[in-house]
């Protein structure tokens, strides 16, 4: 009788199991991301490459651009470094996912959070937010430094209109590229493979398809992820044949959404 009462008491006092919510998972993912040095090295490289190369290019070409013989606009140079900074966005997006697969930590993550979709969502939200903030700040730093040299030659660009759009557009561009890497990371589950595949698509294949003759080649070039999102991050793109800013961003977002949808299906079906 006493044993039965004790057993009932223990069952009554047992605390219910709490399923982690999105906020909990976001906090956990941020701790994991912020606790490794590779994150800070990659973010530092984003700023150095994105802002530093913009300043260097503007300083080197300011006199030429002001001389009246240039066939390019100063607006094409004011965010030039962001084209290289996208490499860092690819790396960070990949590491956010694949580092857990390489160490086996992903099994503990999925055990702690049974809803794998919540894990994917948390990683996606975290990387998107982080790269948008860092990308926008980097573009602004590059603008301040690069525009100094342009202004000395009398061709400075006011922070308004397309120039202002290109500042937060650079953040949107890096956020989308990083999110693309997150999706590919869940599909490939391998760091080197993810980085290689995404860089090959946005940097190599994006240029190679332009060699396809005719209208097919033109549209393939416009629709490749790196090319589609390029205009949103520049007041005046180097290639005027690409899609304009907002349609190009819409294409990039759609492509990222398709990759994430495929990743979500595979994550739910495959073992960790």
Buried (B, 14 or more C-beta within 10 A) or exposed (E): EEEEEEEEEEEEEEEEEEEBEBEBBBBBBBEBBEEEEEBEEBBEBBBBBBBBBBBBBBBEBBEEBBEEEBEEBBBBBBBBBBBBBBBBBBBBBBBBBBBBBEEEEBEEBBEEBEBBEBBBBBBBBBBBBBBBEBBBBBBBBBBEBBBBBBEEBEBBBEBEEBBBBBBBBBBBBBBBBBBBBBBBBBBBBBBEBBBBBBBEBBBEBBEBBBEEEEEEBBEBBBBBBBBBBBBBBBBBBEEEEBBEBEBBBBBBBEBBEEBBEBBBEBBEEEEB
